[in-house]
Amino acid sequence: APASDMKKLLGDEISKHNSRESCWVVIHGKAYDVTDFLPEHPGGPKVILKYAGKDATDEFDPIHPPDTLDKYLDKSKHLGEVDMSTIAEEQSDKDPDEEERQERIKEMPTLEQCFNLADFEAVARRVMKKTSWAYYSSGADDEITMRENHSAFHKIWFRPRVLVDVENIDLSTTMLGTRVDIPFYATATALGKLGHPEGEVILTRAAKKHNVIQMIPTLASCSFDELVDARQGDQVQWLQLYVNKNRDITKRIVQHAENRGCKGLFITVDAPQLGRREKDMRSKFSDTGSDVQSTSGDEIDRSQGAARAISSFIDPSLSWKDIPWFLSITNMPVILKGVQRVEDVIRAIEAGVHGVVLSNHGGRQLDFARSGIEILAEVMPVLRERGWENRIEIYVDGGIRRATDIIKALCLGAKGVGIGRPFLFAMSAYGLPGVDRAMQLLKDEMAMNMRLIGCSSVDQLNPSLVDSRGLGVHTATVPRDTLHLSCYDPLVPPGNKIT
Ligand SMILES: Cc1cc2c(cc1C)[n+](S(=O)(=O)[O-])c1c(=O)[nH]c(=O)nc-1n2C[C@H](O)[C@H](O)[C@H](O)COP(=O)(O)O
């Protein structure tokens, strides 16, 4: 019988299947029997059982691409349409935090009042849900590296040229052969729907408008095909890959990405295990894992926050011996994302990859890893010595918040930079207009600063325009001699008392 005539499932029937023994959930008006899937679920069974017998759509959406159930749940478990009028509205008791958050949203600054990328972060912090802010803003352990990523740029000073004709400025460059308007790309950041209901397609549209490249994350909230379908004209996208323990799944993902027109494969190599992000953990991320390709049924300790819940499939055994296999399964350029020392850049060149991203994952992995910009300052002189500076394309990400950060990276030899959180915060606070404005602000800043350092195109940027000697200096404050201080008595003028 046509679907419209088929009997719809009713709420009181569904609500009976609310246990580990028999667990049905409703997603977007359809019922699914997830009983057998419970042990398989990367985010653990508990988070599903919370919605057993109920409508789980709102919790499901930010974390799972829409095609997750079709891809990973056997068709026999798809129970059919539900008469939603018979499903009790989830009586979410009034959440005082949520009410306050709604008040803050009403008072938020207008988009025109945002003049730099930090403004978007400040607004996002006030208007985002706690768990979403925690996930995006968190760094590993004490977040030293996360802060270092941006403050490292404060150790680089310009040596501007004067009396150069800078009437016409050309910010364009090429990245892996693609012409872009300005040397930044939107880097891979997971779970876009935690910040905005439309998720990463917002970044796809903004990237098109500004003719920059979007790196599609493995752990996107949107499905890969949704993001590729949202591409317009000759717009270029790259794929960021977390390598799965099950290499058949990885091979399928890589070859599908190439077939769908991706122009670069960025293998993330700094996350054999996702870092310990305590803000994320503290927010007790209760949502489920993302569209992960889990093969393990082991119980996930979800108190590790979203990161741990969505990454149980990542293969910690990935090593240099796997690189030839990746080069054999795709014709896309292969780039290693998360390289952090010159020795590994040399190994990457010798292994035949096409590029590296010098990155510490936005400070979300190894705390006290050096900033990407500091690693760049270590790498380029060594490559120049060998005449290898053009052997591969070198990118940097982490802490890029101003166009001057982009210019400093290019002066030191980067081909371009990746930007993560700023576009997430702009998207979370203002949607597509926010990301559009963020990208435009960077373009305006870049044109001005290129004029002020005396360059009319990015190919003129070179090391002589910066003084980066301060980069390697990690001034630890000298501990104060509190003991001596407490007994030290200043020269006491005669007649005065020592108090
Ligand atoms: C902010 C952020 C970054 C993530 C990110 C998620 C968020 C919210 N995630 S994560 O959940 O696993 O950590 C990814 C990811 O999926 N894959 C990846 O390669 N890098 C991931 N990164 C790192 C990102 O690609 C850049 O290296 C980093 O964001 C650059 O620093 P800024 O945020 O300061 O620009």
The ligand as an ORCA input file, in Angstrom:
! r2SCAN-3c Opt
* xyz 0 1
  C      37.602     24.722     17.082
  C      37.597     23.300     16.608
  C      38.708     22.801     15.941
  C      38.725     21.476     15.477
  C      37.588     20.652     15.701
  C      36.455     21.133     16.358
  C      36.466     22.461     16.814
  C      35.263     22.976     17.541
  N      37.671     19.310     15.313
  S      37.551     18.230     16.556
  O      36.237     18.313     17.091
  O      37.882     16.908     16.110
  O      38.604     18.675     17.506
  C      38.488     19.001     14.278
  C      38.274     17.851     13.447
  O      37.206     17.229     13.457
  N      39.290     17.487     12.606
  C      40.467     18.215     12.493
  O      41.352     17.856     11.725
  N      40.648     19.367     13.222
  C      39.671     19.768     14.069
  N      39.797     20.970     14.730
  C      41.051     21.773     14.563
  C      40.921     22.764     13.388
  O      40.934     22.087     12.146
  C      42.073     23.756     13.395
  O      43.289     23.051     13.500
  C      41.956     24.761     14.545
  O      40.607     25.083     14.777
  C      42.695     26.040     14.184
  O      42.695     26.904     15.263
  P      41.643     28.113     15.436
  O      40.352     27.487     15.877
  O      42.281     28.952     16.514
  O      41.535     28.838     14.131
*
